[in-house]
Amino acid sequence: MKEQIVIKVTDREGVVHELEAPTDMGMNVMEVCKSYELPVEGTCGGMALCASCHCYINSDHELQEASEDEEDMLDQAFFVEDNSRLGCQIRITEAIEGLEVTLAPVSE
């Protein structure tokens, strides 16, 4: 089992960050972004109760289906696209090695 994977996160200014993420700590994409001090709030602490970790999936990884709670939250978010997901709901596992995401714009 790989102990770390790399994911690519494009911030809101278009800068791509290659982030190393541990696979053995039960982290999610939002938590990894926060640990690298990227501008992701995660106001609800990863409970799919806000959309402050809204991102776009740019790679062809097969992710777990969005839960009903995640879908409900995305229904209330701004700038939602077909590839929108909440970063807090994407677990760091070997299966997402090379995942590419872009942070969604924040509401104005």
VENNOR-V451828 format. One line per field, one symbol per residue. ss: DSSP state (H for helix, E for strand, - for the rest). psi: psi as a letter, one per 40 degrees, with the letter a starting at -180 (. if undefined). Layout:
ss = ???
psi = ???
//
This chain:
ss = ---EEEEEEE-----EEEEEEE-----EHHHHHHH------------------EEEE----------HHHHHHHHH-------EEEHHH-E--HHH---EEEE-----
psi = hhdiihihhhaeeehhhhhhhheeefiidddddddefighdfdeefefeafefhihheifihiiihiddddddddeiifhidehihdeehihiddehehhihhiiii.
//
